[in-house]
Amino acid sequence: WHEAQRGTNAIGTALAEGTAVEVQGAEHYLDRHGFLTCAASPIQSGEGRLLGVLDVSGEYRGGHPRTLGLVNTAARMIENRLLTGQTHPIRLHLHTQPEGIGTMAEAIVALSPDGWTVQANRSALALLGLQATQLGAVSIEDWANCRLENLLQRHHRRPGSAQPLVLRGDRVVYAQVHLDHNLVQGQHTRATRHRPEGPPADALAALDTGRLAHAVLDVF
């Protein structure tokens, strides 16, 4: 379904543009695909790598105006599940409102034991003003007015609570800290750059939430 082989279509265009897209009926480049309506959204890893595309296709006359929103939401849920399903020494869940933590809209950031930002979902990149290419090269002190030690001390006093966190530019968000104590205690060396291993090769296949039973998952 790459554009080079199929012309304009939702899957190929989502791959090329890196964003959610819907292509309906005659908008398809090939006439034989004109009976379709297709909505597709890319799926990215916590390091910003393109993993694949989630696509829902159907007969054009039976299309629904909310399909694109459904697919985009489902893709973000998969990205969050991939990120939280990995083991990280420190993981922060952020939102502008404390009640937003734990929802699909939350920002998720994975940190190394010495505070380097190694993975993040799209909401986190937008909230912190970062690009995926910066992951592994910026620390928490580059985007927050807080030292990691101070944040962890507050976490130990009130585990699981949503703590106010002031970002650069004096914007206040709320942060919930998740720790893997074995990893935090076992690593103390600060590296100038740190890039974690990616998710397992079959990470998408391992997901079985039951929420996407009627979706078509296209992975390239």
ROSE-4610 file (N, C-alpha, C; in Angstrom, 1 decimal, always signed):
// ROSE-4610
residu = [W/W/W/H/H/H/E/E/E/A/A/A/Q/Q/Q/R/R/R/G/G/G/T/T/T/N/N/N/A/A/A/I/I/I/G/G/G/T/T/T/A/A/A/L/L/L/A/A/A/E/E/E/G/G/G/T/T/T/A/A/A/V/V/V/E/E/E/V/V/V/Q/Q/Q/G/G/G/A/A/A/E/E/E/H/H/H/Y/Y/Y/L/L/L/D/D/D/R/R/R/H/H/H/G/G/G/F/F/F/L/L/L/T/T/T/C/C/C/A/A/A/A/A/A/S/S/S/P/P/P/I/I/I/Q/Q/Q/S/S/S/G/G/G/E/E/E/G/G/G/R/R/R/L/L/L/L/L/L/G/G/G/V/V/V/L/L/L/D/D/D/V/V/V/S/S/S/G/G/G/E/E/E/Y/Y/Y/R/R/R/G/G/G/G/G/G/H/H/H/P/P/P/R/R/R/T/T/T/L/L/L/G/G/G/L/L/L/V/V/V/N/N/N/T/T/T/A/A/A/A/A/A/R/R/R/M/M/M/I/I/I/E/E/E/N/N/N/R/R/R/L/L/L/L/L/L/T/T/T/G/G/G/Q/Q/Q/T/T/T/H/H/H/P/P/P/I/I/I/R/R/R/L/L/L/H/H/H/L/L/L/H/H/H/T/T/T/Q/Q/Q/P/P/P/E/E/E/G/G/G/I/I/I/G/G/G/T/T/T/M/M/M/A/A/A/E/E/E/A/A/A/I/I/I/V/V/V/A/A/A/L/L/L/S/S/S/P/P/P/D/D/D/G/G/G/W/W/W/T/T/T/V/V/V/Q/Q/Q/A/A/A/N/N/N/R/R/R/S/S/S/A/A/A/L/L/L/A/A/A/L/L/L/L/L/L/G/G/G/L/L/L/Q/Q/Q/A/A/A/T/T/T/Q/Q/Q/L/L/L/G/G/G/A/A/A/V/V/V/S/S/S/I/I/I/E/E/E/D/D/D/W/W/W/A/A/A/N/N/N/C/C/C/R/R/R/L/L/L/E/E/E/N/N/N/L/L/L/L/L/L/Q/Q/Q/R/R/R/H/H/H/H/H/H/R/R/R/R/R/R/P/P/P/G/G/G/S/S/S/A/A/A/Q/Q/Q/P/P/P/L/L/L/V/V/V/L/L/L/R/R/R/G/G/G/D/D/D/R/R/R/V/V/V/V/V/V/Y/Y/Y/A/A/A/Q/Q/Q/V/V/V/H/H/H/L/L/L/D/D/D/H/H/H/N/N/N/L/L/L/V/V/V/Q/Q/Q/G/G/G/Q/Q/Q/H/H/H/T/T/T/R/R/R/A/A/A/T/T/T/R/R/R/H/H/H/R/R/R/P/P/P/E/E/E/G/G/G/P/P/P/P/P/P/A/A/A/D/D/D/A/A/A/L/L/L/A/A/A/A/A/A/L/L/L/D/D/D/T/T/T/G/G/G/R/R/R/L/L/L/A/A/A/H/H/H/A/A/A/V/V/V/L/L/L/D/D/D/V/V/V/F/F/F]
num = [1/1/1/2/2/2/3/3/3/4/4/4/5/5/5/6/6/6/7/7/7/8/8/8/9/9/9/10/10/10/11/11/11/12/12/12/13/13/13/14/14/14/15/15/15/16/16/16/17/17/17/18/18/18/19/19/19/20/20/20/21/21/21/22/22/22/23/23/23/24/24/24/25/25/25/26/26/26/27/27/27/28/28/28/29/29/29/30/30/30/31/31/31/32/32/32/33/33/33/34/34/34/35/35/35/36/36/36/37/37/37/38/38/38/39/39/39/40/40/40/41/41/41/42/42/42/43/43/43/44/44/44/45/45/45/46/46/46/47/47/47/48/48/48/49/49/49/50/50/50/51/51/51/52/52/52/53/53/53/54/54/54/55/55/55/56/56/56/57/57/57/58/58/58/59/59/59/60/60/60/61/61/61/62/62/62/63/63/63/64/64/64/65/65/65/66/66/66/67/67/67/68/68/68/69/69/69/70/70/70/71/71/71/72/72/72/73/73/73/74/74/74/75/75/75/76/76/76/77/77/77/78/78/78/79/79/79/80/80/80/81/81/81/82/82/82/83/83/83/84/84/84/85/85/85/86/86/86/87/87/87/88/88/88/89/89/89/90/90/90/91/91/91/92/92/92/93/93/93/94/94/94/95/95/95/96/96/96/97/97/97/98/98/98/99/99/99/100/100/100/101/101/101/102/102/102/103/103/103/104/104/104/105/105/105/106/106/106/107/107/107/108/108/108/109/109/109/110/110/110/111/111/111/112/112/112/113/113/113/114/114/114/115/115/115/116/116/116/117/117/117/118/118/118/119/119/119/120/120/120/121/121/121/122/122/122/123/123/123/124/124/124/125/125/125/126/126/126/127/127/127/128/128/128/129/129/129/130/130/130/131/131/131/132/132/132/133/133/133/134/134/134/135/135/135/136/136/136/137/137/137/138/138/138/139/139/139/140/140/140/141/141/141/142/142/142/143/143/143/144/144/144/145/145/145/146/146/146/147/147/147/148/148/148/149/149/149/150/150/150/151/151/151/152/152/152/153/153/153/154/154/154/155/155/155/156/156/156/157/157/157/158/158/158/159/159/159/160/160/160/161/161/161/162/162/162/163/163/163/164/164/164/165/165/165/166/166/166/167/167/167/168/168/168/169/169/169/170/170/170/171/171/171/172/172/172/173/173/173/174/174/174/175/175/175/176/176/176/177/177/177/178/178/178/179/179/179/180/180/180/181/181/181/182/182/182/183/183/183/184/184/184/185/185/185/186/186/186/187/187/187/188/188/188/189/189/189/190/190/190/191/191/191/192/192/192/193/193/193/194/194/194/195/195/195/196/196/196/197/197/197/198/198/198/199/199/199/200/200/200/201/201/201/202/202/202/203/203/203/204/204/204/205/205/205/206/206/206/207/207/207/208/208/208/209/209/209/210/210/210/211/211/211/212/212/212/213/213/213/214/214/214/215/215/215/216/216/216/217/217/217/218/218/218/219/219/219/220/220/220]
x = [+0.8/+0.0/+0.8/+2.2/+3.0/+2.6/+2.7/+2.3/+3.0/+4.2/+4.9/+4.3/+3.5/+2.9/+1.4/+0.7/-0.7/-1.2/-0.3/-0.8/-1.4/-2.2/-2.9/-3.8/-3.5/-4.4/-4.1/-5.0/-4.8/-3.6/-3.3/-2.1/-0.8/-0.7/+0.5/+0.7/-0.3/-0.2/+0.1/-0.4/-0.1/+1.4/+1.9/+3.3/+4.2/+3.8/+4.6/+4.5/+3.4/+3.2/+3.4/+3.3/+3.5/+2.4/+1.2/+0.0/-1.3/-2.3/-3.6/-4.2/-4.8/-5.4/-6.6/-7.5/-8.7/-8.8/-9.0/-9.1/-10.4/-11.2/-12.5/-12.8/-13.4/-13.9/-12.9/-13.3/-12.5/-11.2/-11.0/-9.8/-8.6/-8.9/-7.9/-7.3/-6.0/-5.4/-5.8/-5.9/-6.3/-7.8/-8.3/-9.8/-10.4/-9.6/-10.2/-10.3/-9.8/-9.9/-11.0/-11.7/-12.6/-13.9/-14.1/-15.2/-14.9/-13.7/-13.3/-13.3/-13.5/-13.2/-12.3/-11.2/-10.1/-9.6/-9.4/-8.8/-7.6/-6.5/-5.3/-4.5/-3.9/-3.0/-1.7/-0.6/+0.7/+0.8/+1.6/+1.9/+3.4/+3.8/+5.2/+5.7/+6.9/+7.5/+7.8/+8.2/+8.5/+9.7/+10.5/+11.7/+11.4/+10.1/+9.7/+9.9/+10.2/+10.3/+9.0/+8.8/+7.5/+7.5/+6.5/+6.4/+5.4/+4.4/+3.4/+2.2/+1.1/-0.1/-1.3/-2.2/-3.5/-4.5/-5.2/-6.1/-7.4/-8.5/-9.8/-10.4/-10.7/-11.2/-12.6/-13.5/-14.8/-15.3/-16.5/-17.2/-17.6/-17.3/-17.5/-18.8/-19.9/-21.2/-21.6/-20.9/-21.1/-20.2/-19.4/-18.5/-19.1/-18.3/-18.8/-17.9/-18.5/-17.7/-16.7/-17.0/-16.1/-15.0/-14.9/-13.9/-12.5/-12.1/-10.8/-10.4/-11.4/-11.1/-11.0/-11.7/-11.6/-10.2/-9.8/-8.5/-7.4/-7.4/-6.4/-6.3/-7.5/-7.5/-7.0/-7.3/-6.8/-5.3/-4.8/-3.3/-2.6/-3.2/-2.6/-2.6/-3.7/-3.8/-2.7/-2.5/-1.5/-0.1/+0.2/+1.5/+1.7/+0.6/+0.8/+1.0/+0.3/+0.4/+1.8/+2.4/+3.7/+4.7/+4.5/+5.4/+5.4/+4.2/+4.0/+4.3/+4.2/+4.4/+5.9/+6.8/+8.2/+8.7/+9.8/+10.3/+11.3/+11.0/+11.8/+12.2/+13.4/+13.7/+12.8/+12.4/+11.6/+10.6/+9.3/+8.4/+7.5/+7.3/+6.5/+5.2/+4.1/+2.8/+2.4/+2.2/+2.0/+0.7/+0.1/-1.1/-1.2/-1.9/-2.1/-3.1/-3.9/-4.9/-4.6/-4.7/-4.4/-5.3/-6.6/-7.6/-7.3/-6.4/-6.1/-5.1/-4.4/-3.4/-4.1/-3.7/-4.3/-5.3/-5.5/-6.4/-5.6/-6.2/-5.5/-4.7/-5.1/-4.5/-3.2/-2.9/-1.8/-0.5/+0.5/+1.8/+2.6/+3.4/+4.2/+5.7/+6.5/+8.0/+8.7/+9.7/+10.6/+11.9/+12.4/+13.7/+14.7/+16.0/+17.1/+17.3/+18.0/+18.2/+18.8/+19.6/+20.2/+19.5/+18.2/+17.4/+17.4/+18.0/+17.9/+16.6/+16.0/+14.7/+14.9/+14.5/+14.9/+13.7/+12.5/+11.3/+10.2/+9.3/+8.1/+7.0/+5.8/+4.7/+4.5/+3.6/+3.4/+2.9/+2.0/+1.5/+2.6/+3.5/+4.7/+5.6/+5.8/+6.7/+6.0/+4.7/+4.0/+4.0/+3.7/+3.7/+5.0/+6.1/+7.4/+8.2/+7.6/+8.2/+9.5/+9.4/+10.6/+10.3/+11.4/+11.3/+11.8/+11.3/+11.7/+13.2/+13.8/+15.3/+16.1/+15.4/+16.1/+16.1/+15.3/+15.2/+16.6/+17.0/+18.3/+19.4/+19.0/+20.0/+19.6/+18.4/+18.0/+17.6/+17.9/+17.6/+16.3/+15.8/+14.6/+14.8/+16.1/+16.4/+16.4/+16.4/+16.3/+14.8/+13.9/+12.5/+11.6/+12.2/+11.5/+12.4/+11.8/+12.5/+12.6/+13.2/+13.2/+14.3/+15.0/+16.0/+15.3/+15.8/+15.2/+15.2/+16.3/+16.3/+15.2/+14.9/+13.8/+12.4/+12.2/+11.0/+10.8/+11.9/+11.8/+11.6/+12.1/+11.9/+10.4/+9.8/+8.4/+7.6/+8.0/+7.3/+7.3/+8.5/+8.6/+7.8/+7.6/+6.7/+5.3/+4.9/+3.5/+3.4/+3.7/+3.7/+2.4/+2.5/+1.3/+0.5/+0.9/+0.1/+0.5/-0.3/+0.0/+0.6/+1.9/+2.7/+2.7/+2.6/+2.8/+4.3/+4.4/+5.8/+5.8/+6.8/+6.9/+7.8/+7.3/+8.1/+8.8/+9.8/+10.5/+9.4/+9.5/+8.5/+7.4/+7.7/+6.8/+5.4/+5.3/+4.0/+3.9/+2.8/+2.6/+1.8/+2.3/+1.6/+1.6/+1.0/+1.0/+1.7/+2.5/+3.3/+3.1/+2.9/+2.8/+4.0/+4.7/+6.0/+5.8/+6.3/+6.3/+7.8/+8.2/+9.6/+9.7/+10.8/+11.3/+12.5/+12.3/+13.4/+14.6/+14.5/+15.7/+16.6/+15.9/+16.7/+17.2/+16.5/+17.0/+18.2/+18.2/+19.3/+20.5/+20.2/+21.3/+22.1/+21.7/+22.3/+22.6/+23.8/+24.1/+25.1/+25.5/+26.4/+25.7/+26.2/+25.6/+26.3/+25.6/+26.1/+25.7/+26.6/+26.3/+25.1/+24.9/+23.7/+23.3/+22.1/+21.6/+20.4/+20.4/+19.3/+18.9/+17.7/+17.3/+17.0/+17.0/+16.6/+15.1/+14.8/+13.5/+12.6/+11.3/+10.3/+10.6/+10.2/+10.4/+9.8/+10.3/+9.9/+8.4/+7.8/+6.4/+5.5/+6.0/+5.3/+3.8/+3.6/+2.2/+1.3/+1.9/+1.2/+0.9/+1.7/+1.5/+0.4/-0.1/-1.2/-2.5/-3.3/-4.6/-5.5/-5.9/-6.8/-8.2/-8.5/-9.9/-10.7/-10.0/-10.6/-10.6/-9.8/-9.6/-9.9/-10.9/-11.2/-11.7/-12.2/-12.8/-11.9/-10.7/-9.7/-8.8/-8.3/-7.3/-5.9/-5.0/-3.7/-2.7/-2.2/-1.2/+0.1/+1.1/+2.4/+3.4/+4.3/+5.2/+6.5]
y = [-1.2/+0.0/+1.3/+1.1/+2.3/+3.2/+4.5/+5.4/+5.1/+4.6/+4.3/+3.2/+2.3/+1.2/+1.4/+2.1/+2.2/+3.7/+4.6/+6.0/+6.4/+7.5/+8.1/+7.1/+6.8/+5.9/+6.2/+5.8/+6.2/+5.7/+4.4/+3.7/+4.4/+4.4/+5.0/+6.4/+7.2/+8.6/+8.8/+8.0/+8.1/+7.7/+6.7/+6.4/+7.5/+8.2/+9.2/+10.5/+10.9/+12.1/+12.0/+10.8/+10.6/+11.2/+11.2/+11.8/+11.0/+11.2/+10.5/+11.1/+10.2/+10.7/+9.8/+10.4/+9.7/+9.9/+8.8/+8.9/+8.2/+8.9/+8.4/+8.2/+7.1/+6.9/+7.3/+8.2/+8.6/+9.4/+9.7/+10.3/+9.3/+8.0/+7.0/+7.1/+7.0/+7.2/+6.1/+4.9/+3.8/+3.6/+3.6/+3.5/+2.3/+1.2/+0.0/+0.0/+1.1/+1.3/+2.4/+2.8/+3.9/+3.5/+2.2/+1.8/+1.8/+2.2/+2.2/+3.5/+3.5/+4.6/+4.1/+4.8/+4.3/+5.4/+5.1/+6.0/+5.3/+6.0/+5.4/+6.4/+5.8/+6.6/+5.9/+6.6/+5.9/+5.6/+4.6/+4.2/+4.3/+5.1/+5.4/+4.8/+4.4/+4.0/+5.1/+4.8/+5.9/+6.7/+6.1/+6.8/+7.6/+7.6/+8.4/+7.6/+6.3/+5.5/+5.1/+5.1/+4.7/+3.1/+2.6/+1.1/+0.5/+1.3/+0.8/+1.7/+1.2/+2.0/+1.2/+1.8/+1.2/+1.8/+0.9/+1.3/+0.6/+1.4/+0.8/+1.2/+0.2/+0.4/-0.3/+0.3/-0.2/+0.3/-0.2/+0.2/+1.7/+2.5/+3.9/+4.4/+3.7/+4.2/+3.9/+3.0/+2.7/+3.4/+4.4/+5.1/+5.9/+6.1/+6.8/+8.0/+9.2/+10.4/+10.4/+9.5/+9.4/+8.4/+7.7/+6.6/+7.2/+8.3/+8.8/+9.1/+9.7/+10.0/+8.7/+7.6/+6.4/+5.7/+5.8/+5.2/+6.0/+7.3/+8.1/+7.8/+7.7/+7.4/+6.0/+5.1/+3.7/+3.6/+4.4/+4.4/+5.0/+6.1/+6.7/+5.7/+5.0/+4.0/+2.9/+2.4/+1.5/+2.0/+3.2/+3.9/+3.9/+4.4/+4.5/+3.1/+2.1/+0.7/+0.2/+0.4/+0.0/+0.7/+1.9/+2.7/+2.2/+2.1/+1.7/+0.2/-0.6/-2.0/-2.4/-1.4/-1.7/-1.3/-1.9/-1.6/-0.4/+0.6/+1.8/+2.1/+2.6/+2.9/+4.0/+5.0/+6.1/+6.4/+6.5/+6.9/+8.0/+9.1/+10.2/+10.2/+10.4/+10.6/+12.0/+12.8/+14.3/+14.7/+15.8/+16.4/+17.8/+18.6/+20.0/+20.0/+18.9/+18.8/+17.4/+17.3/+16.1/+15.0/+15.3/+14.3/+13.7/+14.4/+14.0/+12.8/+12.6/+11.5/+10.2/+9.3/+8.0/+8.0/+9.1/+9.1/+9.0/+8.8/+8.6/+9.9/+11.0/+12.3/+12.6/+11.8/+12.0/+12.0/+12.8/+12.7/+11.7/+10.9/+9.9/+10.0/+10.1/+10.3/+9.2/+8.6/+7.6/+8.2/+8.1/+8.7/+7.6/+7.9/+7.0/+7.3/+6.5/+6.7/+8.1/+8.6/+9.9/+11.1/+10.8/+12.0/+12.3/+11.4/+11.7/+11.2/+12.0/+11.7/+10.8/+9.5/+8.5/+8.1/+8.2/+7.9/+8.8/+9.0/+9.9/+9.6/+9.8/+9.7/+11.0/+11.1/+12.3/+13.4/+13.1/+14.2/+14.8/+14.0/+14.5/+15.4/+15.0/+15.8/+17.1/+17.2/+18.4/+19.3/+18.6/+19.4/+20.0/+19.2/+19.7/+20.4/+20.6/+21.3/+20.6/+19.3/+18.5/+17.9/+17.5/+16.7/+15.3/+14.4/+13.0/+12.8/+13.6/+13.5/+13.9/+14.6/+15.1/+14.0/+13.0/+11.9/+11.3/+11.2/+10.6/+11.7/+13.0/+14.1/+15.2/+15.1/+16.2/+15.5/+16.2/+15.7/+16.4/+16.0/+16.6/+18.0/+18.4/+19.8/+20.7/+20.1/+20.9/+21.4/+20.6/+21.0/+21.3/+21.1/+21.4/+22.1/+23.0/+23.7/+22.8/+21.7/+20.7/+19.7/+19.4/+18.3/+17.0/+16.0/+14.6/+14.2/+14.5/+14.1/+14.7/+15.9/+16.6/+16.0/+15.7/+15.1/+13.7/+12.9/+11.6/+11.7/+12.7/+12.9/+13.1/+14.0/+14.3/+13.0/+12.2/+11.0/+10.0/+9.9/+9.0/+9.5/+10.8/+11.3/+11.0/+11.1/+10.9/+10.0/+8.7/+7.8/+7.8/+7.8/+7.8/+9.0/+10.1/+11.3/+12.1/+13.0/+13.9/+15.2/+15.4/+16.5/+17.6/+18.9/+20.0/+20.0/+20.3/+20.3/+21.6/+22.4/+23.6/+23.4/+23.6/+23.4/+24.7/+24.6/+25.8/+26.7/+28.0/+28.9/+29.1/+28.5/+28.7/+28.1/+27.1/+26.4/+25.3/+25.2/+24.2/+23.1/+21.9/+20.6/+19.7/+18.6/+17.6/+16.3/+15.8/+14.6/+13.5/+12.3/+11.1/+10.3/+9.8/+9.1/+7.6/+6.8/+5.4/+4.9/+4.1/+3.7/+2.2/+1.7/+0.4/+0.4/+0.1/+0.4/-0.4/-1.6/-2.4/-1.7/-1.2/-0.5/+0.8/+1.5/+2.8/+2.6/+1.6/+1.4/+0.7/+0.1/-0.7/+0.1/+1.4/+2.2/+3.6/+4.0/+5.4/+6.1/+5.5/+6.2/+7.1/+8.4/+9.4/+9.4/+9.1/+9.1/+10.4/+10.8/+12.1/+11.8/+10.6/+10.3/+8.9/+8.6/+7.3/+7.0/+5.9/+5.5/+4.1/+3.8/+2.5/+1.6/+0.3/-0.6/-0.4/-0.7/-0.6/-1.7/-1.6/-2.7/-4.0/-5.1/-6.4/-6.4/-7.2/-7.2/-7.4/-8.2/-8.5/-7.8/-6.6/-5.9/-5.6/-5.3/-5.0/-6.2/-7.4/-8.6/-9.1/-8.6/-9.1/-8.3/-7.2/-6.5/-7.2/-7.4/-8.0/-7.4/-6.2/-5.5/-5.8/-6.3/-6.6/-5.4/-4.2/-3.0/-2.7/-3.5/-3.2/-4.5/-5.2/-6.5/-6.3/-5.2/-5.0/-4.1/-3.8/-3.0/-3.9/-3.3/-4.0/-3.4/-4.2/-3.7/-4.0/-2.9/-3.1/-2.6/-3.5/-3.2/-3.5/-2.5/-2.7/-3.1]
z = [+0.0/+0.0/+0.0/-0.2/-0.3/-1.5/-1.4/-2.4/-3.8/-3.7/-4.9/-5.7/-5.0/-5.7/-5.9/-5.0/-5.0/-5.2/-5.3/-5.4/-4.1/-4.2/-3.0/-2.4/-1.1/-0.3/+1.1/+2.0/+3.4/+4.1/+3.8/+4.4/+3.9/+2.6/+2.0/+2.4/+2.4/+2.7/+4.2/+5.1/+6.5/+6.7/+6.0/+6.1/+5.6/+4.5/+3.9/+4.7/+5.3/+6.0/+7.5/+8.0/+9.5/+10.3/+9.7/+10.4/+9.9/+10.7/+10.4/+9.1/+8.3/+7.1/+6.7/+6.0/+5.5/+3.9/+3.2/+1.7/+1.4/+0.6/+0.3/-1.2/-1.5/-2.9/-4.0/-4.8/-6.0/-5.6/-4.4/-3.9/-4.1/-4.1/-4.3/-5.7/-5.9/-7.2/-8.2/-7.7/-8.6/-8.6/-9.8/-10.0/-9.3/-9.3/-8.7/-7.2/-6.6/-5.1/-4.8/-5.9/-5.7/-4.9/-4.7/-3.9/-2.4/-2.0/-0.6/+0.1/+1.4/+2.2/+3.3/+3.5/+4.4/+5.3/+6.5/+7.5/+8.2/+8.3/+8.7/+9.6/+10.6/+11.5/+11.8/+11.8/+12.1/+13.6/+13.8/+15.2/+15.4/+16.4/+16.7/+18.0/+18.1/+19.3/+20.2/+21.5/+22.4/+22.1/+21.1/+20.6/+19.3/+18.9/+17.7/+16.4/+16.5/+15.2/+14.7/+13.4/+12.8/+12.8/+13.5/+13.6/+12.6/+12.3/+11.3/+11.3/+10.7/+10.5/+10.9/+11.6/+11.9/+10.9/+10.2/+9.1/+9.3/+9.0/+8.9/+7.6/+6.8/+5.4/+5.3/+4.5/+4.2/+2.9/+2.6/+1.4/+1.5/+0.5/+0.5/+1.0/+0.5/+0.8/+2.3/+2.9/+4.3/+5.3/+4.8/+5.6/+6.8/+7.8/+9.0/+9.2/+9.5/+9.6/+10.8/+11.8/+13.0/+12.9/+11.8/+11.7/+11.9/+11.3/+11.4/+12.9/+13.6/+15.0/+15.8/+15.5/+16.1/+15.9/+14.6/+14.3/+15.0/+15.0/+15.6/+17.1/+17.7/+19.2/+19.5/+18.6/+18.9/+18.7/+17.7/+17.5/+18.7/+19.3/+20.4/+21.6/+21.8/+22.8/+22.7/+21.5/+21.2/+21.6/+21.2/+21.5/+23.0/+23.7/+25.2/+25.8/+25.3/+25.8/+25.5/+24.4/+24.1/+25.0/+25.3/+26.2/+27.6/+28.1/+29.5/+29.7/+28.6/+28.7/+28.8/+28.6/+28.7/+30.2/+30.5/+31.9/+31.8/+32.6/+32.7/+34.1/+34.4/+35.8/+36.3/+35.6/+36.0/+34.9/+35.2/+34.2/+34.8/+34.1/+34.5/+33.7/+34.4/+33.7/+34.0/+32.9/+33.1/+32.4/+33.0/+32.4/+33.1/+32.4/+32.9/+34.0/+34.1/+35.2/+35.9/+37.3/+37.9/+37.5/+37.2/+36.8/+35.4/+34.7/+33.3/+33.3/+34.4/+34.5/+34.5/+33.7/+33.5/+32.4/+31.7/+30.5/+29.3/+28.1/+26.9/+26.5/+27.1/+26.7/+27.5/+28.5/+29.4/+28.6/+29.0/+28.5/+29.3/+28.6/+29.3/+28.9/+29.9/+29.7/+30.4/+29.8/+30.4/+30.6/+31.9/+32.2/+32.6/+32.4/+32.9/+34.4/+35.1/+36.6/+36.9/+35.9/+36.1/+35.4/+35.0/+34.6/+33.1/+32.3/+30.8/+30.3/+29.4/+28.8/+27.6/+27.8/+26.8/+25.9/+26.4/+25.6/+26.0/+25.0/+25.3/+24.3/+24.7/+23.7/+23.0/+22.1/+21.3/+22.2/+23.1/+24.0/+24.8/+25.2/+26.0/+25.2/+23.9/+23.1/+22.9/+22.6/+22.4/+23.7/+24.9/+26.1/+26.5/+26.3/+26.7/+25.6/+24.4/+23.4/+22.8/+22.7/+22.3/+20.9/+20.2/+19.0/+19.3/+18.6/+18.8/+18.7/+17.8/+17.7/+18.9/+19.8/+21.0/+22.1/+22.0/+23.0/+23.2/+24.4/+24.7/+24.9/+24.5/+24.5/+25.5/+26.1/+27.0/+28.3/+29.4/+30.8/+31.3/+32.4/+32.9/+33.3/+33.6/+33.9/+32.7/+31.5/+30.3/+30.0/+30.5/+30.3/+31.5/+32.7/+33.9/+34.9/+35.7/+36.8/+38.0/+37.9/+39.0/+38.8/+39.8/+39.8/+40.0/+39.4/+39.5/+41.0/+41.7/+43.1/+44.0/+43.7/+44.4/+44.1/+42.8/+42.4/+43.0/+43.1/+43.7/+45.2/+45.8/+47.3/+47.5/+46.7/+46.9/+46.6/+45.7/+45.4/+46.6/+47.2/+48.4/+49.6/+49.7/+50.7/+50.5/+49.2/+48.8/+47.6/+47.7/+46.5/+45.8/+44.5/+43.6/+43.5/+44.2/+44.1/+42.9/+42.4/+41.3/+41.9/+41.6/+42.1/+41.1/+41.6/+40.7/+40.2/+38.9/+38.3/+37.4/+37.6/+36.9/+35.7/+34.5/+33.3/+32.9/+32.0/+31.5/+30.9/+31.2/+30.8/+31.9/+33.1/+34.3/+34.0/+33.2/+33.0/+34.0/+34.7/+35.8/+35.2/+35.4/+35.1/+36.3/+36.2/+37.3/+36.9/+37.8/+37.5/+38.5/+37.9/+38.8/+38.4/+39.5/+39.3/+39.4/+38.5/+38.6/+38.6/+39.5/+39.7/+39.6/+38.9/+39.1/+39.9/+41.2/+42.2/+41.9/+41.3/+41.0/+40.0/+38.9/+37.9/+38.4/+39.2/+39.7/+40.6/+41.4/+42.3/+41.6/+40.5/+39.9/+38.8/+38.5/+37.5/+38.0/+38.0/+38.5/+37.6/+36.5/+35.6/+34.6/+34.6/+33.7/+32.4/+31.3/+30.0/+29.3/+28.3/+27.6/+26.7/+26.2/+25.4/+25.7/+25.8/+26.1/+25.3/+24.6/+23.8/+24.1/+24.6/+25.0/+23.9/+24.1/+23.1/+22.7/+21.5/+21.0/+21.5/+21.3/+21.7/+21.0/+21.5/+20.8/+19.5/+18.6/+17.2/+17.0/+17.9/+17.8/+18.8/+19.2/+20.2/+19.9/+18.6/+18.2/+18.3/+17.8/+17.9/+19.3/+20.2/+21.6/+22.3/+21.7/+22.3/+22.1/+23.1/+23.0/+24.0/+23.8/+24.7/+24.5/+23.3/+22.9/+22.4/+22.4/+22.0/+20.5/+19.8/+18.4/+17.5/+18.0/+17.4/+15.9/+15.6/+14.2/+13.4/+13.9/+13.1/+12.3/+11.2/+10.4/+10.8/+11.2/+11.6/+10.5/+9.9/+8.8/+9.3/+9.4/+9.9/+8.7/+8.5/+7.4/+8.0]
